[in-house]
Amino acid sequence: MDDRPDAAPTPDDQPVEGGRAAAPRFRRRALLAGGVGLAAVPVIGLLSPAESPAAVVLNARDFGATGNGTTDDTAAVQRLIDATARQGAVGVLAAGTYRCTRSLLLPARAQLQLASGARLLKDWAATPGLANAFLRNTDFAVRSNGVRITGPGTIGARDHSRTGVVVALYGDDVELRNLTIDTYAGGQAVMYAGDRGRMDGVKIRNSAATTGTGGIRVLGGADFRATSCDVQSGDDCLQFVPIGDPDALLFDMDITGGSFVGCTGVSTVSRFMIAALEWTRGDGGMTASVTNCSFSTCRGSGTNRGIVVKNTHSTGTIARLTFTDCSVDMSRSANAETQEIRIQTDPASGGSIRDVTFTRTSITRPVNSVLRVGGPNISGITFDGCTFAAPSGTSTVVAVVEQADRVRMLGCSFAGTRDKRLLVAGPTAPVTALSVENCRFTDVGNGVWGVDLMGAAGARVAGSTFRQAAGATTARAVRVAAACSGVVIEGNDLTGLTTATKITNNAADTVIRNNRGG
């Protein structure tokens, strides 16, 4: 299924009115903690090169933390965190296990460094949601700007029964670097909103294999960047997904200029990469957009779809989204009537998806149909140099495009097998201005067309090559149904087909010219 529940709000959260993006609608819970540091010394050797050589370092043991894994260290670690924020210092957790039984609150400028062998241990169960996260804002009404958490230590729950979000931050110039989130369930590993957030070298491990237990979810803000992160989660791995529950914190925020670069991962029950505008409870009312975001050189695997671009509940748009040099292995998928890449809108929302580009991005070892583009207000979808391999399951179609405008296939490769159709356009709702240029269609089977135009206006198939499967004798290149209009088929290489009729035209105004072997 496409729908995934947003984080559930807690009963004691109280609504606070607000706007969008800069001042999002949320429900507020003001939880403040104080404390004084017991020791503060300038130490250069413990700091990473990225930190100021003159920074003050505070040691968790000096604030009463034991790190023995059994004593409740919550209050001591909180005192350390508050002192780092007041003094502009770095709080260091030396090797040890720091058991915590409630949320650690992160005010602006809080800085933690988990040394090798250090572990922040979540030892209580919480309902999903930002307000119950292990490490979170002191108050989601106020941005926690400048928070930094660095490794190489780990953060996580004692086991999967200690449910809840691990890190939830709303603030600008936040950094998570070179740390591991290990063992969690019933919530995302990281939920982030704000400007100029940075996540580098973050590893996420040992998630419960359930929906709702995702990896890195960006909720809102501008100029987010995650680099070289490895996410092994139950639910979606890499996400640009605003919150769609009108009763939840940080509801309906815009996301712009975000990027995942060089990230890897595995989703054991769901999707690897996703940009979505959707709600699963309440009356909706979403207006958020996701714009100018990108996934670059990201490689991983999914289980229920690999890549999803979806706007089913917002009047806003997903626009200028790019996938470059990415790949998703879908060999774990069940044999079902789904698609490994899904681009989808809903007529009821009035929202749109436009100008989405896939460059050298492919699904490897697909089980189900590789692609389905469908819904109103979808335009400007480009696939450039992508490979569409034949699915190993029972699906009879490799790629389907319908009810979309200006879909372009440029230099792509489509492989068929047995009776699988390679590219089908407009089976239930017509497409407009489809362009198939310089593509390669191989292993076209008997009685099958490489490009099957069932409902298309202004489609163009040009400069493409068609090759039949071994032993095939009735494979064909293009079919144009009677419902089509303004179709142009030109400059294609049909010499790899042996049937006498290589183009089947049932429309009145189709232009067929300059095709080799035609």
C-alpha positions in Angstrom: 0.0 0.0 0.0 1.1 3.6 -0.6 -0.2 5.1 2.6 1.9 5.2 5.7 0.7 6.7 9.0 2.2 9.9 10.2 3.5 10.0 13.8 0.7 9.9 16.2 0.3 12.9 18.6 0.2 12.3 22.3 -2.9 13.1 24.3 -1.4 15.8 26.5 -0.1 17.9 23.6 -2.1 21.1 23.3 -2.8 22.9 20.0 -1.1 26.1 19.2 -2.0 28.2 16.2 0.6 29.0 13.7 1.5 29.4 10.1 3.5 27.4 7.6 7.2 26.6 7.1 8.8 29.4 9.1 6.1 29.2 11.8 4.4 25.8 11.2 1.2 24.6 12.8 2.0 22.4 15.7 0.9 21.3 19.1 3.1 22.6 21.9 4.5 21.0 25.0 7.0 23.2 26.8 9.4 21.0 28.8 12.4 22.9 30.2 15.4 21.5 32.1 18.2 23.2 33.8 21.4 22.4 35.6 25.0 23.6 36.2 28.2 22.2 35.0 30.7 20.8 37.4 33.7 21.0 35.3 34.8 22.9 32.2 38.2 22.6 30.7 39.6 23.5 27.3 40.7 20.2 25.7 42.0 20.1 22.1 42.8 16.4 21.8 39.2 15.2 22.2 37.7 17.4 19.5 37.3 16.5 15.8 39.0 18.7 13.2 35.7 20.3 12.3 35.3 21.8 15.8 37.1 24.9 17.0 40.5 24.2 18.7 39.6 26.6 21.4 36.2 24.9 22.3 35.5 24.0 25.9 34.9 20.3 26.6 32.6 19.1 29.4 32.7 15.5 30.6 29.5 13.7 31.4 31.0 12.0 34.4 31.6 15.4 36.0 27.8 16.0 35.9 27.1 12.7 37.7 26.7 10.3 34.8 27.9 6.8 35.6 27.8 5.1 32.2 27.4 1.7 33.8 24.2 0.7 31.9 22.0 0.2 35.0 21.9 3.5 36.8 19.4 6.0 35.4 21.7 8.7 33.9 18.9 10.8 32.4 19.3 13.8 34.8 23.0 13.8 34.6 23.1 13.8 30.8 20.5 16.5 30.8 22.6 18.7 33.0 25.5 18.2 30.7 23.4 19.1 27.6 22.1 22.3 29.2 25.6 23.3 30.3 26.9 22.9 26.7 24.2 25.2 25.4 24.9 27.9 28.0 28.6 27.8 27.6 29.0 27.1 23.9 30.9 24.0 25.0 31.0 20.4 23.7 29.7 17.7 26.0 31.7 14.4 25.8 30.2 11.0 26.6 33.2 8.7 27.3 33.0 5.0 26.6 30.1 3.5 28.6 26.3 2.9 28.4 24.2 5.9 29.6 20.8 4.5 30.5 17.9 7.0 30.1 14.3 6.7 31.1 12.8 9.8 29.5 13.5 12.3 26.7 16.7 14.3 26.6 15.9 17.9 25.7 18.1 19.7 23.2 18.1 23.5 23.5 19.7 25.8 20.9 23.6 25.4 20.7 23.6 22.1 22.6 26.6 19.9 21.5 27.2 16.3 22.3 30.1 14.1 21.2 29.8 10.3 21.8 33.2 8.8 22.0 34.0 5.3 20.7 32.3 2.8 22.9 29.7 5.4 24.2 26.1 4.5 24.0 23.0 6.6 24.9 20.5 3.9 25.8 16.7 4.5 25.5 15.1 2.3 28.2 11.4 3.2 28.1 8.6 2.7 25.6 6.8 5.8 24.1 4.0 6.3 21.6 5.2 7.5 18.2 5.6 11.2 17.6 8.0 14.1 17.9 7.0 15.0 21.4 8.1 11.6 22.8 11.4 11.3 20.9 14.5 10.2 22.8 16.5 13.3 21.8 14.4 16.2 20.9 13.7 19.9 21.0 13.2 21.4 24.5 10.0 23.0 23.0 8.8 22.6 19.4 7.5 26.1 19.5 11.1 27.3 19.4 13.8 26.3 16.9 16.8 24.5 18.5 19.4 26.1 16.3 23.0 25.0 16.1 22.5 21.6 17.8 25.4 19.2 17.0 25.6 15.5 17.8 28.7 13.6 16.6 30.1 10.1 17.0 31.6 7.6 16.7 29.3 6.4 19.5 25.8 5.0 19.3 22.2 6.0 20.2 19.4 3.5 20.5 16.9 1.5 22.5 17.6 -1.5 24.7 15.4 -3.6 22.4 12.4 -3.3 20.1 9.9 -3.1 22.9 11.3 0.4 23.9 9.4 2.0 21.1 9.5 5.6 19.8 11.3 8.1 17.6 15.0 8.3 18.3 16.0 11.9 17.2 13.5 14.7 16.5 14.9 18.1 15.9 13.4 21.4 14.6 16.1 24.0 14.1 18.6 25.6 11.8 22.2 24.7 11.3 21.8 21.3 13.0 24.4 18.7 12.4 24.5 14.9 13.0 27.8 13.4 12.0 29.6 10.0 12.2 27.3 8.4 14.7 25.2 5.2 14.7 21.5 4.9 15.6 21.2 1.2 16.6 18.1 -0.6 17.7 14.7 1.1 17.4 11.0 0.4 16.7 7.7 2.2 16.5 9.0 5.5 15.1 11.5 7.1 12.8 15.3 7.0 13.5 15.6 10.8 12.6 12.9 13.4 12.0 14.2 16.8 11.1 12.8 20.2 10.1 14.7 23.4 9.7 17.2 25.2 7.4 20.7 24.1 6.6 20.5 20.8 8.4 23.5 18.5 7.8 23.8 14.7 8.3 27.1 13.1 7.3 28.2 9.5 7.8 25.1 8.6 10.0 24.5 4.9 10.2 21.1 3.4 11.1 20.9 -0.2 12.1 18.6 -2.9 13.6 15.2 -1.4 13.0 12.1 -3.4 13.6 10.8 -4.8 10.3 7.5 -2.9 10.4 5.9 0.1 8.7 6.2 3.3 10.7 9.8 2.5 11.6 11.6 4.5 9.0 15.1 6.0 8.5 15.8 9.7 7.8 12.6 11.8 7.4 12.9 15.5 6.4 9.7 17.3 7.5 10.3 20.8 6.4 12.8 23.6 5.8 15.4 24.6 3.2 18.9 23.4 2.2 19.0 20.1 4.0 21.9 17.8 3.0 22.6 14.2 3.9 25.9 12.7 2.7 27.3 9.1 2.9 24.6 7.9 5.3 23.7 4.2 5.5 20.1 3.6 6.5 18.8 0.0 7.2 15.2 0.6 8.3 11.9 -1.3 8.3 9.9 1.5 6.6 11.1 4.1 4.1 14.8 4.9 4.2 15.4 8.4 2.6 12.4 10.7 2.8 11.2 14.1 1.9 7.8 13.8 3.5 6.0 16.7 5.4 3.8 15.7 8.2 0.2 15.2 7.0 -1.7 14.9 10.3 -3.3 18.2 11.1 -3.3 17.4 14.9 0.5 16.7 15.0 3.5 18.9 15.6 5.1 20.6 12.6 2.2 19.9 10.3 2.2 20.9 6.6 5.7 22.4 6.2 7.3 23.1 2.8 10.6 21.4 1.9 13.0 23.1 -0.6 16.5 22.5 -1.7 17.1 19.3 0.1 19.5 16.5 -1.0 20.6 13.0 -0.2 24.0 12.4 -1.7 25.9 9.1 -1.8 23.6 7.4 0.7 22.9 3.7 0.8 20.4 1.5 2.6 17.8 -1.3 2.9 14.1 -1.0 3.6 13.0 -4.4 4.9 9.2 -3.8 4.4 8.9 -0.6 2.3 10.6 2.0 0.0 14.1 3.2 -0.4 13.6 6.8 -1.7 10.4 8.8 -1.4 9.0 12.3 -1.8 5.4 12.5 -0.8 2.5 14.8 0.2 -0.1 12.7 2.0 -2.2 12.5 5.1 -3.8 9.5 6.7 -6.0 11.1 9.4 -8.0 14.3 10.1 -9.5 16.5 7.4 -6.3 17.1 5.4 -6.0 20.7 4.5 -2.4 20.3 3.3 -0.9 23.0 1.2 2.8 22.0 1.5 5.2 21.6 -1.4 8.4 19.7 -2.0 10.6 21.6 -4.5 14.1 21.6 -5.8 15.1 18.5 -4.0 17.4 15.7 -5.2 18.8 12.2 -4.7 22.3 11.7 -6.1 24.4 8.5 -6.3 22.1 6.8 -3.8 22.0 3.0 -3.9 19.9 0.6 -1.9 17.1 -1.9 -1.9 13.3 -1.8 -1.2 10.6 -4.3 -0.6 7.3 -2.5 -1.4 8.3 -0.2 -4.2 11.7 1.3 -4.6 11.1 4.9 -5.6 7.8 6.8 -4.9 6.9 10.4 -5.9 3.4 11.0 -4.6 1.0 13.9 -4.1 -2.4 12.6 -3.1 -3.5 15.1 -0.4 -1.9 18.6 -0.9 -2.9 21.5 -3.0 0.8 22.2 -3.3 3.3 20.5 -5.7 6.2 18.2 -5.9 8.4 20.1 -8.5 11.9 20.0 -9.9 12.9 16.8 -8.1 15.8 14.9 -9.5 17.2 11.4 -9.2 20.8 11.1 -10.6 22.9 7.9 -10.8 20.7 6.1 -8.3 19.7 2.4 -8.3 17.3 0.3 -6.2 17.4 -3.5 -6.0 13.9 -4.8 -5.8 14.6 -8.6 -5.7 13.0 -8.7 -2.2 9.6 -7.7 -3.5 6.6 -10.0 -3.3 5.0 -10.9 -6.7 2.1 -8.4 -6.6 0.3 -5.9 -8.8 2.5 -3.0 -7.7 5.2 -0.9 -9.4 8.8 -0.5 -8.4 8.8 3.2 -9.4 5.4 5.0 -8.8 4.6 8.6 -9.7 1.0 9.3 -8.5 -1.5 12.1 -7.9 -5.1 12.1 -6.8 -7.8 14.1 -8.6 -9.4 15.1 -5.2 -6.4 17.0 -3.9 -5.9 19.4 -6.8 -2.1 19.2 -6.3 0.5 18.5 -8.9 3.8 16.7 -9.7 5.9 18.4 -12.3 9.4 18.6 -13.8 10.8 15.4 -12.2 13.9 14.0 -13.8 15.5 10.6 -13.5 19.0 10.4 -15.0 20.8 7.1 -15.2 18.6 5.9 -12.4 17.3 2.3 -12.6 15.6 -0.5 -10.8 17.7 -3.7 -10.7 16.2 -7.2 -10.5 12.6 -6.0 -10.6 9.9 -8.4 -9.6 6.9 -6.3 -10.6 6.3 -3.6 -13.3 9.2 -1.2 -13.2 7.2 2.0 -13.7 3.8 3.5 -13.4 3.1 7.2 -14.0 -0.5 8.1 -13.4 -2.9 10.8 -12.2 -4.0 14.3 -13.2 -1.7 17.3 -13.0 1.5 15.3 -13.7 3.8 16.9 -16.3 7.4 17.2 -17.4 8.6 13.8 -16.2 11.9 12.8 -17.9 13.8 9.6 -17.9 17.3 10.0 -19.4 19.6 7.1 -19.8 17.5 4.8 -17.5 17.2 1.0 -17.8 13.8 -0.7 -17.6 14.4 -4.4 -17.1 11.8 -7.1 -17.5 10.2 -8.0 -14.2 10.7 -11.6 -13.0 7.1 -11.9 -11.6 3.8 -12.4 -13.3 3.3 -8.7 -14.4 2.8 -8.5 -18.1 4.0 -4.8 -18.4 7.4 -3.3 -17.9 6.4 0.4 -17.9 3.0 2.2 -18.0 2.3 6.0 -18.5 -1.2 7.4 -18.4 -3.0 10.7 -17.8 0.3 12.7 -17.8 1.7 15.5 -20.0 5.2 15.8 -21.5 6.7 12.5 -20.3 10.0 12.0 -22.1 12.0 8.8 -22.5 15.5 9.8 -23.7 18.2 7.2 -24.5 16.5 4.6 -22.2 16.7 0.8 -22.5 13.6 -1.4 -22.2 13.9 -5.2 -22.0 11.0 -7.6 -22.5 10.6 -11.3 -22.1 8.0 -13.8 -23.0 4.6 -11.9 -23.4 5.6 -8.8 -21.4 4.7 -5.5 -23.0 7.6 -3.0 -22.8 6.1 0.6 -22.8 2.3 1.1 -22.6 0.8 4.6 -22.9 -2.7 5.7 -22.0 -4.4 2.3 -21.2 -7.2 4.0 -19.2 -6.6 7.7 -19.5 -4.7 9.4 -22.4 -1.3 10.9 -22.3 -0.2 14.1 -24.1 3.1 15.0 -25.8 4.8 11.7 -24.9 8.3 11.6 -26.4 10.3 8.4 -26.9 13.7 9.3 -28.4 16.8 7.3 -29.1 15.7 4.4 -26.9 16.4 0.7 -27.2 13.7 -2.0 -27.0 15.1 -5.5 -26.8 13.6 -9.0 -26.4 10.3 -8.0 -27.8 8.1 -11.1 -27.7 5.6 -12.6 -30.1 2.4 -10.6 -30.5 3.9 -7.8 -28.4 4.7 -4.2 -29.4 7.7 -2.4 -28.0 5.7 0.8 -27.7 1.9 0.4 -27.3 0.1 3.7 -27.7 -3.4 3.0 -26.5 -4.4 6.6 -25.8 -2.0 9.3 -26.8 -2.2 12.8 -28.3 0.9 14.3 -29.9 3.2 11.3 -29.1 6.5 11.0 -30.9 8.6 7.8 -31.3 12.0 8.6 -33.0 15.5 7.4 -33.4 14.8 4.2 -31.4 15.9 0.6 -32.0 13.7 -2.5 -31.8 14.9 -6.1 -31.5 12.8 -9.2 -31.2 13.4 -11.9 -28.6 15.2 -15.1 -29.6 12.8 -17.3 -31.5 10.2 -14.6 -31.9 8.6 -14.2 -35.3 5.7 -11.8 -34.6 7.3 -9.1 -32.5 6.4 -5.6 -33.5 7.7 -2.1 -32.9 4.8 0.3 -32.3 1.0 0.1 -32.2 -1.2 3.2 -32.5 -4.7 2.7 -31.3 -7.7 4.5 -33.0 -8.1 6.7 -29.9 -4.7 8.4 -30.6 -4.1 11.5 -32.6 -1.1 13.5 -33.9 1.4 10.6 -33.5 4.7 10.8 -35.3 6.9 7.7 -35.8 10.2 8.5 -37.6 13.8 7.6 -37.9 13.6 4.3 -36.0 15.6 1.1 -36.7 13.2 -1.8 -37.2 15.7 -4.2 -38.8 15.8 -6.3 -35.7 12.2 -7.4 -36.3 11.3 -10.1 -38.9 7.5 -9.8 -39.0 6.0 -8.2 -42.1 3.9 -5.6 -40.2 6.2 -3.9 -37.8 4.0 -0.8 -37.1 0.3 -1.2 -36.5 -1.5 2.0 -37.1 -5.3 2.4 -36.4 -5.4 6.2 -36.1 -6.3 8.6 -38.9 -3.5 11.2 -38.8 -0.4 9.2 -37.8 2.8 10.3 -39.6 5.2 7.4 -40.3 8.4 8.2 -42.1 12.1 7.4 -42.6 12.1 4.2 -40.5 14.8 1.6 -41.5 13.5 -1.9 -42.1 9.9 -0.7 -42.0 
